[in-house]
Amino acid sequence: MSEPHGPAYAALRGRVRAMVEEVEAADAAALARDVPATPAWSAHDVLAHMVGVTDDVVNGRLEGLASDAWTRAQVDARARVATSDLLAEWDERAPQFEAMLSAAPAEIAGQALFDAATHEHDLRNALGAPGARDSDAIATGWDWIVGARTRGGAPAICFVADGEEMLAGTGDVVARIGASRFELFRAVSGRRTFDEIAAYDWDRAPVPSLLIAADFFALAQQTLGE
């Protein structure tokens, strides 16, 4: 069973901090790299968004939560902030944010873990630092997306992830799909191409768009090579 949301986020933050510091120490320009999973952002921008989420939530700036304008403001405000200062801000804001996650309903806290874990692996992909594919953040974020599919009344899918069956959605099962939990996690947020999802273990003709979790996601046009 995955850890509570707050500790899972704290562990994620520690991993991202260590990764960013190690990569930047080896290549001072590393965080200027484009992030293929978020083509409008650099690695610095993704980190700025992650830090900005904690600052906005802790300070109650929730108007437009998760909208493009909300996230753009986080990135723009930190465009010229040094990496060390971004990490210091994260260290300052995150403990309160993590306490809030532990106290919040799973439907809310799980979305925060899903977003953070998605961006952890966007950064790992951009910075050439894979790892942590079986973390509590992935497990908790995946539990959230399975529940969200059901709460939203989406067509039911039987996911078979690492040998475990999970029903997500409502009504008759429209597909049974097998892959690792990490693969499925990345697919639902548009980090996999049509062909990559079609190559999963389907019990019928593949319909990759079934996996997309929300209207603001789309199938990836190019592979991330993860």
N, C-alpha and C positions, 0 to 999 in steps of 0.2 A: 504493500500500500504506500502511496506517495505521502510525503510529509505535508503538514499544513502549508497553506499558501505563503505565509510570511517567511518561514525558514527556507522554502523552496526558492523564493525570489532572492533572499539573501545569499544563498549558495550560487545562484545564477550571477548575481552582481559580482561576487568574488571571482568567479571564473572569467567573466568579461574583463574585469579590471586587470587581472593577471595576464590575460591574453593580449590586451591592448598595450600594456606596459612592455611586455616582452617583444612584441612585434615592432613597436615604435622604437625601442632601444636598438634594434637591429637595422631599422630603416626609418629615418626621421620623417620621411614623406609618406609613410604607409597609410596614415589615415586620410590622405588626400585621394586615395584610390576610389574609383567608382565601385558601387555595390551593384553587381548584376541583377540581384533580386529586387532592388529598388532603384531603377535606372536614373531617377532624378536626383539621387542622393549619393554623397561620398560616405566613406566609413565614418568620418568625423560627424557628418550630418545624422547618421543613424545613432551614434552615441549621444549626440545632442538631444535627439528625440527621446531616447530612453531616460536620460537625465531629466529632461523637461517634463516628462510625464509625472515623475515623482514630485517635482517642484509644484506643478499645477494642482495635482490632487491634494497634496498636503496643505496648500494655501487656498483651496476651495475654488480655483479657477476652472470651473467645469462647464461653462457655457460652450456649446459646440463640441463637447467631448468626443474625441476620436475622429472628428471631421478633418478634412484637408487643411482648413484654415487654422484649426487648433494645433495640429502637428507642425504646420509651416511656421507658426509663430514661435514654437519651441526651437526649431532649427535656426530661424533667422536671428533670434535673440542671442544665439551662441556661436554665430558664424565665425567670429574672430577670437573665440575663447580657446586658450591653450588646453591641450589634452589633460595636463596635470590639474588645471583648474576645473575642468569638467568633472574629473574624478573626485576632486575635493567637494564639489557641490553635491555630487551623488552620495558621497559618504555622509554629508550633513543632512540631506533630506530623506534618504532611504530608510533609516531605522524607523522613523515615524510612519512612512509609507508601508513598510513591512508589518508594523503593528496594525495598521488599518486593514491590510489584506487579511490578517489572521482573524480579525473581528468581523469582516464583511461576509455577507452570504456568498456561498460558493459560486452562484451565477454571476456575481460581480467580480470576485477575486479571481475566478478561473479565467475570465477574459483578459485580465491583466497579465496573468502567467502565460496565456497563449500568445499574446502580443510580444511579451518580453522574450520568450523562448524562440519565437519566429525571428526576431531581430538578432538574438544571440547567434543563430546559425546563418543569418544573412551576413553578419560580420565575419564569422568563421570562414565562410565561403570566400568572401572578398579578400581576407587577409591570409588565406592559405593555412588556416589553423583548425582543421577538423577535430571533433571530439565531443564528449558529453551528449551522445545521442540517446543514452538511456537515463537521463537525469530525471529528478523529481519534477522539474519544470515541464519537461516534455510529457511526462505521465499525467500531471495535473492539467496541463493545457489540453491534452487529448481527451481526458474525461470531460472537460468543459465543452469541447466542440461536439462530442457525441451527444451530450445532454442538450446543447443548443439546437442541434438538428431536430431532436425530438420536440423540444419546446416550440420550435418554429413551424412544426407540422410539415417538414420536408418529407419527400418520399423515403420510405424505409430502405436502408441498406444494412446488410449483415457484413460487418467488417471482421476479417480474420487476421489479427495482428499478433505475430509472434506466438501463434498457437492458441490464442484466446479469441473467442467469438464475442462480438459486441453489436447489439442492434441499435441503430441510430435512425430516428425518423418515425413516421407513423404510417399506418395502413399496411397493405401487402408489400412484402419485400420485393424490390425491383431489381436487385442485384446482390450477389455475394462476391466480395472482393477481398483477396488476400495479398498482403505485403507486410513488411515490417512496420511497426508503429511509427518509426521515424519517417519512413517513406510516405505513409498516409498523412502524417502531420504536415509534412512539407507540401504535399499535393493539395490539400484542402485550401491552402492560402495562396495557390497559384504559383508555387515554386517548381512545378513539374510540367513538362510538355504533354501534348496529346499522346505522342508515341510512348513516352515514359509511363504514363498512367495506363495506356492500353496494354502494356507489357506485364502489368500485375496479373494475378491469378483471378480471372473472371469466370463466373459460371455461365455466362452468356456473352453475346457480342458486346465488346466494351463500349461504354458511353462515358468517356472521361469527364465530361462536363458535370456529371452527377456528383462528383466529389467536391466541386467548388462550393465553399461554405457561405459565401455572401456575394451580393451583386457587385461589390466594389473589388472583388478578386476576379481574375481571369486566368485561363491556362497560359503558362509561360510560352513565349514564342521561341526561346532558345534554351538549351539545356544549361543548367548551372554546373554540370559535371561533378556533382556531389557523390 
